[in-house]
Amino acid sequence: MELLTKFFSATDADEKLHSLWCLTNIAANEGRLAEKVLPAAPYLLSLVTSDNMELQNQAAWALGNLAAEGEKTRETLHANGVLKPLVDLLGSTADEAILQTACFAVSNMARKPNTYFDELFALKLPQLAAKQLVAFKEHQHCVTELAWVFAYLAASSSEQQIDEILATGAIDTLLQSALDTAKAEAPGAALIPVIRTLGNIAAGTDDQTSSLVGKNGFVGLLVRCIESTSSRAVEKEALWALSCVTASRKADVDAVVDAGVVPDLVRIIEKQNFDIKKEAAFGLLNIAIIGGRAADLPNERLIAEFVEFIKSQDEELVRMGVQYIAIVFEQLPDSKGPELLKGVAGGIDALENLIAVTHDDDTRSLLSVLIDQYYGEDTMEVED
């Protein structure tokens, strides 16, 4: 390592570049091997601020690889003062390759946990990234890397910081880019950081969620990504974002339902694996609970699927299954809920088997009520 860093003091730019390549590759490894590059951080930092664009790019790349290693490495890099030069590089470069590399490095530095997250806002990172989004909006790879910056920022931001991100106008630019991409081709990996950014913001306050729902094309983009079967990863991101939206206000739930997302959620529940079924189930449960629209769902098709949730070994799926049965029993008129369950082979058996083994008192109490309702028994306490 000492031999490689000695080349940084050489006058030959090619020697510096080749030594940087070696350090970048070493930094891309895991654990102790990557940490061996940390003593070179001051040298890398000096090259990030140099006038040689090739050296700038390679040094930022090496720092980005180190930042991806973990919290300890990020804190060491921060102590070496890398944050401001990297943010400045991201905000000032007019070169596509350098911008993408700077975004990579800054995104990795923004990963939590870290102790310096607020500094990213003090350095005006959202404003700088928003400016570059406009400047490079025709360059999809740059937009994608900038979207990752916003995805990591929004993932850990406070309410005030989310408002600051919204105020930059970057979300409108990202949304329009995503809409253009989705129109031109089947949703692919380039949409993932955009959808994640939107989902992180939708996970904020009700006002922040509603501000997204009110943006032209936002709900349609989520529906487009969910209905497309070209990318399972995009579909899963969009389902998570949808679950955040439907956990907000009834008006937001209504906007999603009116956009026609329910048939695709039902398709996923019926045909996909449990991990992605779970994401769709969150949305359906929110539509029923927050939106009060259980009666609008095709419950004849859904109830058997949620019974299968109850039979699974996944505690979260089990809770969701019981919750769905409870909602159907509560919201459907004329005892239609119990009648639907009677049409599912082994439906009541699943509830009775669960009540015998569950250790959760709340689940046991709810199951007891549901079983009584199924058999038509009065669950009200009789007063003396």
N, C-alpha and C positions, 0 to 999 in steps of 0.2 A: 504493500500500500504506500509506503514511503517513497518507493521508486516511482510509482505512478504520479504522486503529487509533486515530485521534483520537476516533472515535465511542465507543470503550470508556470514555472518561472523561466521556461525556455522562451526564446524569441521566435521559434518556428511555430506558426499557428497550427500546422498539420500535426505536429507532435502533441500539442495541447489537445487537439480534437480527438486524436486516437486514444490518448490516456483517459479523456472524458468518456469515450465510448466504453472503455474497460470498466470504469467506475460505475457507469450507468447500468451495465449488465450485472455487475456484482450487487449493486443496490436493489436490483429486481429480485434477488433471492430472498429467502425468509430467514428470520432469526439472526444468529450470531454473525453469519456471513455478511448480511446487509449492514449490520451495526458497525462492521469494520470500516465502512465508508464514512461514518459520522465525523471522524476527525478531519475529514476533507471539506466539511461544510463551509468554513470560512473561505476556502479557495473557490468552491463552487459559487458562493455568494458574490465574490469579486468578479466572476465571469458573467453572472447574470446581469450585472450592471456595466459590462464592457460594451465596446462599440462593434464587436465582431458578432454578427447575427448567428452564425453557425455555433459559436461558443456559447452565446446566450441560450440558444435553443437546447443544446445538449446539457448545459449545466442545470437548466430548469427541469429537464427530463429526469436527471439524476436525483434532484431534490424531490421531485414528485414521487419517484420510486421509493425513496426513503420515507416520505410522509405516509405512504400507504402501509408501511410496516407496522405501525401501531402507535398507541398513545405516548409511550416513553420516547420513541424516536421523534414524534411530532413536537413534544415539549423541548427536546434537545435542540431541534431545528429552530424553534421559536426563540429559545435562549440565545441562539446565534444570530438572531435578527433577520431571518429570511422572509418574514411575513410582508413587510412593506415593499421590499424590492420585487417580490413576486406579484403582488397586487398592482404595483406601479407598471410592471412589465405587461401585465394583462390589459391594463387600461390605456397604455400608450402605443403599443405596437401596431403597425400597419401591415404586418406580415401574417399570412394565414397560418403557416406552420408554427410560428412562435406563439401566436394566440392560442392555438389548440394545446400546445405544450404547457403554456402558462396556466390555462384553465385546468389542465390535468393536475398540475402541481398545487394550485390554490384549492381545488376541490378536495384533494387529499388532506391538505392542511385544515380544511373546514370540517373534516369528519370529527364527530364526537366519539369518545370524550376528549376534551381539551380544556385548558384553563383560560384561553385567550379569545374565545369566540366573539365577544363584544368588540374586540379590536378590529375585526373584519368590517364591522359597520362604521367604526370610527375612521377607518381608512377609506370609507365611501365605496366599498366593493360593489354593493348593489347598483349604485349609480354608474360606476365605471363599466360594469358588465352590461348594463342596459344600453349604454352608449355604443358599446361594441356590437351588441345585437343589431342595432340599427345599421351600423356601418358594414356589417358582414352578413346581413340578412339573406343575401343571395347565395351564400356559401354554406351548404347544409352541414358539412362537418364542423364548421365553426359554431353554427347555431347549436348543434348537438352538444359540443363541449361546454358552451356557455350555459346551456340548459342544465348540465350536471352541476355547475357552480350554484345555480339558483335552487336546484333540488337539495343540495347539502345545506345551503343557507336556510331554506324554508323548513327543513326537517327539524331544526333545533332552535328556531327563532321564537322570541317572545311575541306577544300580541302586538306590541308597538313595532317590533322589527318586521313582522309580517306586513303591517300597514306601510312601513317604509319601503318594502319591496314592491307592494302594490302601487305606491305613489310614483315609482320610477317609470311605469308604463311597460316594463319588461314582460309582464304576463300577457298583455295584449299582443305584443310582438311574437312571443312564443306560441300563443294560441293560433294566431294567423298562420304562422309557419307550419304548425301541426295540421291545420285545416287544409292548407295547400298540399301538403305531403299526402294526407289521407285521401284527397280527391284524385291525385295523380297516380297513386299506387296503393296496393294493399298495405295496411298498417304494419310497419316493421320496427326493427330495434331502434331506429333513430327517434321514434316517438316515446320511448321509455322514459328518458329523463324529463321530457315535457309533461307527460302524464303524471310522473311522480311529483314534480313541482306543483302541479295543479292539485293533486291529492293532498300534499302537505299543507297547502293553503286552505283547502276545503276542510281539513282537520282542525282549523282554528276556530275562531268565534263564529256564532251564527251570522253575524253581520258580514264577516269575511267570506263565509261560504255563500251567502246570498249574493254577494258582489260578483262571485264567479258565475253563479247560475244565471245572473242577469246579463252576462257577456254573450254577445251574439256568437253562436256556434259552439259554445262550451258543452252544453248537454248533448248536442248532436254528435260532437267528437267522441264523447264517452260511449254513446250508443253505437257509433260506427266501429270503434275499437272492440267493443264487446261482441257485436254481431259477426265480426270478421273471424274466420278460423285460420287465418294465415300465420298468426303468431300467438302462441300460447302465453308468452311472456307479456306481450302488450295487453292481451285479454285480461290477464291476472292483475296487472297494474291498474287497468281501467275499472275493474271490479272493485278494487280497494278504494279508488277515488270515488266511485259511485256510493260505496258504503258510507264514506265520510259525508257526502252530499245528503244522502237520505237520513242521516242521523241528526240533521239540522232542523229545519222548520217544515211544517206541512206544505207550505207553498213551494218549497224546493222539491219535496217529494212529489207533489202533483206535477211539477214541470218535467221530472224524470219519467213518471208514468205516462204522461201525455205524449212524450216523445217516442213511446213504443218499446221501452226496454224490457218489459215484463216477459214477453215470449222468449227472448234470448236468455234471461235468467232461468226460466223454467227449463229450456233446452240444456243449459249447463248443469242444472240440478239433476236432470234425468240421465245425462250421458257422460259427464266428465268424471275425473277422479276426485276423491274426497278432498284433496287440498284445494282445488279450484272450486269445487262444489261449496266449500265453506265460505269462500268469498262471495259467491252469488247468494248464498243463504243469508248473509248479513244484510245485503240489500233488500231481499224479500221481507225479512223480519222488520227492517226499518220502515218499509212501505206499509206493512200491516200495523205497526205500533205507532210510529210518528205520524204517518199519513192516515191512520185509521181506515185502511183500505183492504182489509182482509177479504171482504166480500167481493172485491174486484179481481182477486187472484183465482187461478184455476185450481182450486183446492182439491178437486177430485183427482188431479194428477199429482199434486204436491204431497199429499198427506202420507202416501206410501213411502216417498223418498225421505221424509222427516222421521218416519218410524225407523227406517234403516239407520238414520243418525243415532237414534236412541240405542240401537243394538250394537253400535260401534264401540271401540275401546278408547276413543278420543273424548276426554271429558268435556271439551268445549263443544264438540258436535253433539254430545248427549244433551247438554244444557240447551242448545239451540233447538234440538228436536222436541224436548219437553216444552220449551217456550212457544214453539209454533203450535203444538197441540192445544196449549192453554189459550192462545190467541183465537184459534179457530172456534174453540168451545165458547169463548166469551163473545166474540163479535158476530158469529153467524146466528141468524134467528131460528126459532122453532126447533131447537135441539138438533140442528143440522150437523153441528160439529161431531157429537157422539155418533150420529148415523154414518158420517163419513168414515170414522175410525172403525166402525163395525164392518165396513166394506173392505178393510185391509186385513189380509190373512196374518194372524199373529200380532195384530195391532195392540189389543189389550194385554196380551201376554208380555209384550215388550215393556209396558208400563208396570205390570205386576212384578216382573223379574227385576226391573230396576229398583223398585221400592224396597225389595228384599236385600239389595246389596249396596245401595248408595250410602255414603257416610255424610252426605250434605243434608243438614236439617231442613233448609229451605226447599231443596228439591224434593225431599221426602214429603214435606207438608203439601206442596203443590201437587205431587203425584196422587196423594191421598184424596185431595179434592177432585182431581180429574177422574179418578177411578170411581168415586161416588157418583159423579155426574154421568159417567158412562152407563152405570147401572140404574140411573134414575133415582138415586137416593138423595134425600134432603141434606145439604151440607151446612145448613144454618144451625147455630146453637139454639137449643130450646131453653127459654127462660123459665125459672122456677115460678 
